[in-house]
Amino acid sequence: MKLILLLSIFSYTISSFACPNLQGRYGNCYSEIKKFDGEYIIDQHQENNYVVYNVDFTNNKTGEHRTEVIKTDNSRELRSERVPSIRVTVKIDAHSHCEGDAVISEADVYFFGAQVGSFVSKFTIEGKQLKSNVDGAYLNTSVHKRIVCELE
């Protein structure tokens, strides 16, 4: 019994240190395409034996505001999300985990039950920069999006 308790505490401690500290307010964002007027606010906390990131994104020019909760326990989460650029609502089946100094989210996207996309997102912090890399495919088109924001 003591061994089980010791292993539980050890695995809890390791998992809490396995995820990067992304908490902060990030502005001056740019992508490989263009600079945009927006910011990310990330809050994080420990829940059971995994880290939860609450990510708020605001695009100051378009008024778009998104909130996402990323649970790094690798459990599947199903949600609906409206895609503003094409004005449709899609279903997303996603799961997230920490790997080294990164938060990795994998998601499949469905429209009327048919899979229309698949993405892998990777969030890292390098110095005072938050880096977001998204790679995947959507409607048979390859997608590669890079965003870098500065800690304020």
N, C-alpha and C positions, 0 to 999 in steps of 0.2 A: 504494500500500500504506500509506503514511504517513497519507493522508487517511482511509482506512478505519479505521485504528487510532485516529486522532484522533476520528472520529465515534463510534466504539464507546465510547471513554472519556467523551466528552461526554454521550452518551445514558445511560450507566451512572450518571454523576454526577447528571444531572437526575432519573432515575428514583429514585435513592436519597433525594433531597430532596423528591420529590413526595408522599411518604406522611407522615402526621402521626405524631408521637411520642405513642403511647398508653400506653407502658410505665408500670406502677405498680399499686398495690393500691387498689381503690375500694370503699368501703363506704357506709353510710347511704343505701342505694338507695331510690328511690320511683318510682312510676309515676303516671299520671293516675288510676289506679284505687285504689291503696293503697300504703302503705309496706310493705316486706318486709325480713326479716332475712336478708341475704345479702351476698355480695361478689364482685367480679370481680378476678382477678389477671391482668394482661396482661404478657407478655414479648414482646419483638420482636427480630429480628435480620435482617441482610442475607443473602440467599441468591442467588447469581449476580447478576442485575440487578433484583431485586425484594425487597420486604420481606415477612417472614413474621411473623404475629402468633400467639402461643400464648395462647389465652383460656381461663381456668379460671373457672367459675362455681359457687358453692356457695350453696344455699338452706339456711340454718341451721335453719329451722323444719321443713322437710320432709326434710332430709337429701339432697335432690337435688344431684348433682354432675355437671357436664358439662364436657368439654374439647373445644375446637374449635381447629383449625389453619386460619388464613386466609392463603392465599398470594395476593399481589396481582399475580400475573403474568397474570391473566385466563384461566388454563387451567381447563377443566372438571374438576370433581371429583365422582365418584359415591360416595355413602355411604348407609348405613342408619342410621336413628335411631329410637329408641323414643319415642313421645309419651306421657308419663306420665299426662296427664289423661284420655286415652281408651284407654290400654294397648294400642296397636297399633304396629307397626313400619312405617315408611314409607321409601321410597327418595328421596334428595335428589340432584338434579343442580344443582350450584352453580358459580359463578365469581365472583372478586372482583378489584377494582382500586382504585387510589387516584385520587381526583378532587379537586383543590384541597386543602382541609384535611380531607377525609373518606375513610374506607374504605367502599366500596360493595360489597355482596354481593347478587347476584341468584340466586334459587333457584326451581326448579320441584319440586313435591312429587308423588310417585306412590304409589298404593296398588293393589296387584295389577295393575300396568301402566297404570292409568288416572290421568291427571293430576287431582289433587284440590286443588292449590293452586299459588300463585305469589307470591313475596315479593321485596321489595327492602329490604335493611337498610342503614342508614347510621350509622356510628360517627364521632363527632367529639369533640374536646376543646375546651372553652371555659373558660378560666381553670383552675380546679381541678375542673371537672366533666366527667365522661364522659357523653356523651349518646348514646343508642341509639334510633333511630327505625326501626320496622318497619311497612311498608305492603304490603298485598296482599289476597289473597282465599284462603279455605280453605273447601272444600265450599260454594261459592257464597255465602259470607258475607264481607263486607268486614272486613278486619283492620287496625287502626291502633293500634300499641302504642308508647308513649314511656316510656323509663326514663332516670333521671338518677341518677348516683352521685358521691360526693365522694371526691377523692384523699385518702388517709390519710397 
